[in-house]
Amino acid sequence: MKTHVVIPLLVMVFAFITVSKAQDETGEKPKWNHYFEADFYFEDDFYVLPMYRADRNHLHLEARYNYEDFKTFSAWGGYNFFGGDKLEYFVTPMAGVALGNTNGFITGAEMTFTLGGFELYNELEYLMGFESKEDNFFYAWTDLTYSPTDWMWVGLSSQITKPYQTGTEFSGGFVVGGGYKNFELSGYLYDVWKNEAFVMFALSFSFPE
């Protein structure tokens, strides 16, 4: 394995071990919170993007498939910052590697800001290809939603992709979703004003320890 793959992996492993040994302010070991999501895209071709996340206090671990590219697996590690009173925040800077059709080192972040019934969610990443700069790209996904009840939300969504030395690709649309206990289902309709409209459904569930 090339050196520029080994070094990021070693740094991530060291960070995981260090953070996982940390205890919260009460002196008790924090528990894990597990989260699984599958995104179902209905475009010219149907495909699924499975994702798994595990959080333990400040430690964040994540795995994705088909996300950075088809038949590409990515592994991430990050650190959770959270708090707030009226305006609650949960921010996770991350780093990882992608292996498969596209190979590269990835940096990114996931952010959630909540104020009353409003929530702003944003995830972004930048991939630097191991083999060629042609694999480099920036990607951002943003949802701005309002929850009239505890179990339902509606809002706007956008996806932005900027491949290396090419124009920016933008998709915008609407999202509506609902939840029951630990399950959530959201439906997205993008680019309704274009001839390339497509639908995506996100099904997720969480299972804390």
One Martini backbone bead per residue (centre of mass of N, CA, C, O) as a GRO file, in nm:
protein
  209
    1MET     BB    1   0.098   0.034   0.020
    2LYS     BB    2   0.089   0.350   0.008
    3THR     BB    3   0.200   0.605   0.200
    4HIS     BB    4  -0.055   0.804   0.151
    5VAL     BB    5  -0.235   0.579   0.298
    6VAL     BB    6  -0.101   0.496   0.569
    7ILE     BB    7  -0.080   0.762   0.728
    8PRO     BB    8  -0.384   0.833   0.760
    9LEU     BB    9  -0.456   0.565   0.901
   10LEU     BB   10  -0.272   0.598   1.149
   11VAL     BB   11  -0.395   0.863   1.248
   12MET     BB   12  -0.683   0.756   1.287
   13VAL     BB   13  -0.624   0.526   1.485
   14PHE     BB   14  -0.497   0.703   1.704
   15ALA     BB   15  -0.750   0.882   1.746
   16PHE     BB   16  -0.947   0.661   1.828
   17ILE     BB   17  -0.796   0.558   2.080
   18THR     BB   18  -0.781   0.826   2.233
   19VAL     BB   19  -1.088   0.904   2.239
   20SER     BB   20  -1.209   0.627   2.350
   21LYS     BB   21  -1.073   0.678   2.646
   22ALA     BB   22  -1.257   0.885   2.705
   23GLN     BB   23  -1.436   1.074   2.947
   24ASP     BB   24  -1.669   1.211   3.104
   25GLU     BB   25  -1.749   1.429   3.363
   26THR     BB   26  -1.855   1.175   3.547
   27GLY     BB   27  -1.655   0.916   3.470
   28GLU     BB   28  -1.821   0.786   3.253
   29LYS     BB   29  -1.874   0.587   3.001
   30PRO     BB   30  -1.967   0.632   2.699
   31LYS     BB   31  -2.207   0.568   2.473
   32TRP     BB   32  -2.333   0.427   2.197
   33ASN     BB   33  -2.437   0.551   1.868
   34HIS     BB   34  -2.637   0.415   1.617
   35TYR     BB   35  -2.636   0.457   1.245
   36PHE     BB   36  -2.863   0.400   0.968
   37GLU     BB   37  -2.842   0.449   0.602
   38ALA     BB   38  -3.058   0.466   0.303
   39ASP     BB   39  -3.017   0.568  -0.034
   40PHE     BB   40  -3.267   0.618  -0.293
   41TYR     BB   41  -3.213   0.633  -0.638
   42PHE     BB   42  -3.417   0.791  -0.911
   43GLU     BB   43  -3.295   0.768  -1.214
   44ASP     BB   44  -3.179   0.628  -1.480
   45ASP     BB   45  -3.063   0.480  -1.233
   46PHE     BB   46  -3.068   0.248  -0.979
   47TYR     BB   47  -2.953   0.331  -0.640
   48VAL     BB   48  -2.748   0.265  -0.342
   49LEU     BB   49  -2.668   0.436  -0.019
   50PRO     BB   50  -2.483   0.322   0.233
   51MET     BB   51  -2.479   0.404   0.595
   52TYR     BB   52  -2.250   0.436   0.885
   53ARG     BB   53  -2.282   0.533   1.237
   54ALA     BB   54  -2.062   0.622   1.522
   55ASP     BB   55  -2.115   0.740   1.862
   56ARG     BB   56  -1.882   0.862   2.133
   57ASN     BB   57  -1.938   1.139   2.210
   58HIS     BB   58  -1.667   1.272   2.031
   59LEU     BB   59  -1.675   1.021   1.868
   60HIS     BB   60  -1.643   0.951   1.507
   61LEU     BB   61  -1.788   0.705   1.288
   62GLU     BB   62  -1.761   0.608   0.928
   63ALA     BB   63  -1.953   0.452   0.654
   64ARG     BB   64  -1.935   0.408   0.290
   65TYR     BB   65  -2.133   0.342  -0.017
   66ASN     BB   66  -2.147   0.492  -0.329
   67TYR     BB   67  -2.067   0.797  -0.274
   68GLU     BB   68  -1.801   0.893  -0.426
   69ASP     BB   69  -1.856   0.615  -0.580
   70PHE     BB   70  -1.888   0.355  -0.748
   71LYS     BB   71  -1.758   0.100  -0.585
   72THR     BB   72  -1.705   0.275  -0.308
   73PHE     BB   73  -1.515   0.297  -0.012
   74SER     BB   74  -1.560   0.469   0.309
   75ALA     BB   75  -1.356   0.601   0.582
   76TRP     BB   76  -1.423   0.760   0.902
   77GLY     BB   77  -1.309   1.037   1.118
   78GLY     BB   78  -1.414   1.219   1.423
   79TYR     BB   79  -1.522   1.528   1.596
   80ASN     BB   80  -1.745   1.627   1.847
   81PHE     BB   81  -1.945   1.923   1.853
   82PHE     BB   82  -2.154   2.032   2.133
   83GLY     BB   83  -2.454   2.243   2.196
   84GLY     BB   84  -2.654   2.465   2.348
   85ASP     BB   85  -2.972   2.613   2.366
   86LYS     BB   86  -3.148   2.751   2.151
   87LEU     BB   87  -2.885   2.706   1.985
   88GLU     BB   88  -2.811   2.413   1.839
   89TYR     BB   89  -2.509   2.207   1.808
   90PHE     BB   90  -2.347   1.986   1.548
   91VAL     BB   91  -1.997   1.928   1.497
   92THR     BB   92  -1.800   1.737   1.233
   93PRO     BB   93  -1.491   1.684   1.179
   94MET     BB   94  -1.320   1.510   0.900
   95ALA     BB   95  -1.152   1.196   0.801
   96GLY     BB   96  -1.038   0.996   0.506
   97VAL     BB   97  -1.096   0.706   0.292
   98ALA     BB   98  -1.092   0.592  -0.053
   99LEU     BB   99  -1.202   0.272  -0.203
  100GLY     BB  100  -1.184   0.184  -0.559
  101ASN     BB  101  -1.272   0.352  -0.823
  102THR     BB  102  -1.197   0.560  -0.593
  103ASN     BB  103  -0.890   0.712  -0.473
  104GLY     BB  104  -0.860   0.876  -0.144
  105PHE     BB  105  -0.842   1.168   0.036
  106ILE     BB  106  -1.058   1.290   0.307
  107THR     BB  107  -1.242   1.586   0.373
  108GLY     BB  108  -1.476   1.709   0.636
  109ALA     BB  109  -1.833   1.773   0.726
  110GLU     BB  110  -2.083   1.787   0.993
  111MET     BB  111  -2.393   1.988   1.028
  112THR     BB  112  -2.608   2.104   1.308
  113PHE     BB  113  -2.885   2.341   1.332
  114THR     BB  114  -3.105   2.441   1.610
  115LEU     BB  115  -3.424   2.641   1.600
  116GLY     BB  116  -3.660   2.509   1.716
  117GLY     BB  117  -3.817   2.403   1.415
  118PHE     BB  118  -3.536   2.458   1.297
  119GLU     BB  119  -3.310   2.310   1.039
  120LEU     BB  120  -2.953   2.286   0.969
  121TYR     BB  121  -2.801   2.086   0.715
  122ASN     BB  122  -2.445   1.991   0.664
  123GLU     BB  123  -2.244   1.840   0.403
  124LEU     BB  124  -1.886   1.798   0.340
  125GLU     BB  125  -1.630   1.752   0.072
  126TYR     BB  126  -1.279   1.655  -0.006
  127LEU     BB  127  -1.117   1.498  -0.277
  128MET     BB  128  -0.790   1.333  -0.304
  129GLY     BB  129  -0.626   1.181  -0.535
  130PHE     BB  130  -0.384   0.934  -0.570
  131GLU     BB  131  -0.356   0.913  -0.902
  132SER     BB  132  -0.538   1.182  -0.968
  133LYS     BB  133  -0.668   1.504  -1.012
  134GLU     BB  134  -0.928   1.408  -1.167
  135ASP     BB  135  -1.060   1.298  -0.882
  136ASN     BB  136  -1.119   1.562  -0.783
  137PHE     BB  137  -1.360   1.691  -0.527
  138PHE     BB  138  -1.658   1.873  -0.448
  139TYR     BB  139  -1.909   1.840  -0.173
  140ALA     BB  140  -2.264   1.938  -0.108
  141TRP     BB  141  -2.518   1.909   0.155
  142THR     BB  142  -2.847   2.072   0.198
  143ASP     BB  143  -3.078   2.131   0.478
  144LEU     BB  144  -3.395   2.311   0.516
  145THR     BB  145  -3.607   2.283   0.803
  146TYR     BB  146  -3.950   2.225   0.921
  147SER     BB  147  -4.127   2.150   1.238
  148PRO     BB  148  -4.461   2.128   1.325
  149THR     BB  149  -4.368   1.857   1.444
  150ASP     BB  150  -4.201   1.585   1.587
  151TRP     BB  151  -4.269   1.388   1.306
  152MET     BB  152  -4.228   1.644   1.103
  153TRP     BB  153  -4.090   1.760   0.776
  154VAL     BB  154  -3.995   2.058   0.585
  155GLY     BB  155  -3.820   2.163   0.269
  156LEU     BB  156  -3.491   2.227   0.158
  157SER     BB  157  -3.261   2.121  -0.112
  158SER     BB  158  -2.902   2.055  -0.180
  159GLN     BB  159  -2.656   1.991  -0.449
  160ILE     BB  160  -2.290   2.008  -0.475
  161THR     BB  161  -2.060   1.980  -0.758
  162LYS     BB  162  -1.683   1.995  -0.796
  163PRO     BB  163  -1.491   1.919  -1.022
  164TYR     BB  164  -1.200   1.904  -1.176
  165GLN     BB  165  -1.190   2.160  -1.394
  166THR     BB  166  -1.506   2.215  -1.367
  167GLY     BB  167  -1.817   2.261  -1.343
  168THR     BB  168  -2.088   2.329  -1.155
  169GLU     BB  169  -2.313   2.112  -0.982
  170PHE     BB  170  -2.675   2.156  -0.953
  171SER     BB  171  -2.921   2.064  -0.695
  172GLY     BB  172  -3.274   2.125  -0.643
  173GLY     BB  173  -3.531   2.115  -0.371
  174PHE     BB  174  -3.742   1.890  -0.190
  175VAL     BB  175  -3.856   1.809   0.153
  176VAL     BB  176  -4.012   1.518   0.316
  177GLY     BB  177  -4.084   1.403   0.658
  178GLY     BB  178  -4.068   1.118   0.895
  179GLY     BB  179  -4.126   0.982   1.234
  180TYR     BB  180  -4.068   0.665   1.436
  181LYS     BB  181  -3.894   0.672   1.679
  182ASN     BB  182  -3.602   0.531   1.519
  183PHE     BB  183  -3.751   0.621   1.255
  184GLU     BB  184  -3.682   0.743   0.912
  185LEU     BB  185  -3.846   0.935   0.636
  186SER     BB  186  -3.731   1.072   0.322
  187GLY     BB  187  -3.831   1.297   0.056
  188TYR     BB  188  -3.695   1.376  -0.273
  189LEU     BB  189  -3.713   1.665  -0.505
  190TYR     BB  190  -3.537   1.725  -0.802
  191ASP     BB  191  -3.536   1.936  -1.067
  192VAL     BB  192  -3.835   2.033  -1.165
  193TRP     BB  193  -3.726   2.268  -1.380
  194LYS     BB  194  -3.626   2.022  -1.530
  195ASN     BB  195  -3.550   1.734  -1.739
  196GLU     BB  196  -3.383   1.603  -1.460
  197ALA     BB  197  -3.568   1.478  -1.269
  198PHE     BB  198  -3.550   1.348  -0.923
  199VAL     BB  199  -3.553   1.079  -0.681
  200MET     BB  200  -3.525   1.054  -0.312
  201PHE     BB  201  -3.469   0.813  -0.047
  202ALA     BB  202  -3.451   0.819   0.321
  203LEU     BB  203  -3.352   0.552   0.534
  204SER     BB  204  -3.365   0.539   0.899
  205PHE     BB  205  -3.178   0.421   1.197
  206SER     BB  206  -3.153   0.405   1.555
  207PHE     BB  207  -2.921   0.246   1.820
  208PRO     BB  208  -2.886   0.279   2.126
  209GLU     BB  209  -2.742   0.152   2.426
   0.00000   0.00000   0.00000
